[in-house]
Amino acid sequence: MPKAGTGAGAGWYQAVATVVITATVLALVVRIVMARRRTPAAVTTPPVRFELGPAMGAALSFGAVPSLSEANPGDPLAVVRMRIVAKHPVAGGIVRLRLARVDGRLVNPGYAGAHITLRLPVGVERQYSLCSDPADRAHIDIAVLRAEPSGVGSAHLDDAAVMGGELDVIGPRNNFLLEAAHEYLFVAGGIGMAPIRAMIEALPPTRAWRLIYLGRTRSELAFASELEHRYGDRVRVIVSTERLERVNVAAEIESTTADMYACGRAPLLDDVVAATPAERCHIERFVAVDRDTGAERAPVVVVAHSSGLRVDVSAGLSVLRALQGAGLAIATSCGDGVCGTCETRVLAGTAQHLGSVMSDAGKDEIGVFYPCVSRSTSAELVLDL
Ligand code: FES
């Protein structure tokens, strides 16, 4: 007999209790599974060493889009001592390094697409795009490809980079600024994923975007599994050595009105540039484009506006070297027209752009000039020096 008023011993009561308990347990299991799926650090990286940036980064880094000059304030020569606080492989031949300031202060503010310049102990400087959320100023992450396209620096860095090791860092600096748009198409090739990943981190969740990520083997594609897991069919990974795939990508680019942001090796970027209207095309190169036309260079007079100093630049000398020889302090790094460190402003005259930072139209639009490689088509060029 069941006790009066409880019904606990009745068959119907036990059946209902069983259903309620089972449903509660199932709900708990579903919550735990969903929480784990939403925790990106559980996908590819140890949570203590490389947790991903917080969503608030979007608001901080993308609320107002600065101009390139606003995005690169301060002394371009300023060097900050930073310490390696984490090192972790993220793909075949690629390690991710996390750097924090030795003095414990916040990292200088950067914007998605920014890079830093590392002064390596072997006496060379190398630029590395930030792959972390730019709003996370406690530290910065870079992805280092041992077999870098531009020389030996990264292999040395990978060998020498040990936990607690210190490096001289310049920047962040940004020549690849993420501008406001309704829709984005990101195209990344290999290590070119680094700045694109920072852009994806910085975008508000409501913004429409897709990513095409190309590489020769999947094992060489850093962050591929993580991005697929987090963003589903927004991410398309293409593993192929076939040029046909690039042709297909170009066709896809031509069929969209999205703003294009691309980073990777030269053949891929050349295809992107050919397929995208200039006003929607944003690319960043690792290696300088050979823009030598074979034509003899004309001498030019460069005028430093603030002092009125006139500097004769002979045909065989770069504008940068001539200005430095005249005693003007100009920051420089790559010397090849790729990093943007030597950027100056044109106040009068006509620049002959020979660098690989942004499009020539973009340079003219904001009036910037890279004297390490560029010249002038006018006999005189007045720079904001
Ligand atoms: S020093 Fe790198 S662009 Fe001039």
Boltz pocket constraint, residues with backbone or C-beta under 6 A from the ligand:
constraints:
  - pocket:
      binder: B
      contacts: [[A, 331], [A, 332], [A, 333], [A, 334], [A, 335], [A, 336], [A, 337], [A, 338], [A, 339], [A, 340], [A, 341], [A, 342], [A, 343], [A, 355], [A, 370], [A, 371], [A, 372], [A, 373]]
      max_distance: 6.0
